[in-house]
């Protein structure tokens, strides 16, 4: 199993524990799920399961739910990569977008940069965008994946990058 998945499962355990105590931060995270969006903290505390916590974490990271997050994080060949790699407030960056992976790969091969995925689209980004994500563009894992996130040459290296990224995106929980 990839460390990023272990990290997220650990976070779900903490979220479950805190939600059971009606901790405001945990309740707020679980309200990202439609079934809890208008529930009282007490109702959430009574009804929450680990499955809910995994789903809430996945939704916060830009996935459709936990099964979708698992598929993406484990490197399954997908059509939908979620929105994790293009967070809100990314519009000031000048990236080259493509609806086609092959075209995006050709552009990256010709001009350099980092090939990323967003939902069903692909983008070629520069080092400034990678810093905006909270990642180091000089991290050796980028070379290990050939700077091609959707078609990474090394799944373990991409998983390490995912772990670094998700740790930055999710607020810290303390039990």
Protein Blocks (a to p, Z undefined) as FASTA:
>chain_A
ZZklmmmmmmmmmmmmmmmnopaklmmmmmmpmklmmgcfklmmmmpcfklmmmmmmmmn
opabfklmmmmmnopacfbebjmlmcghilmpccdddfbfklmmmmmmmngpjdddehjb
ccdddfklmmmnopafkbmklmmnoopaklcfblklmmmmmmmmmmmmpccddZZ
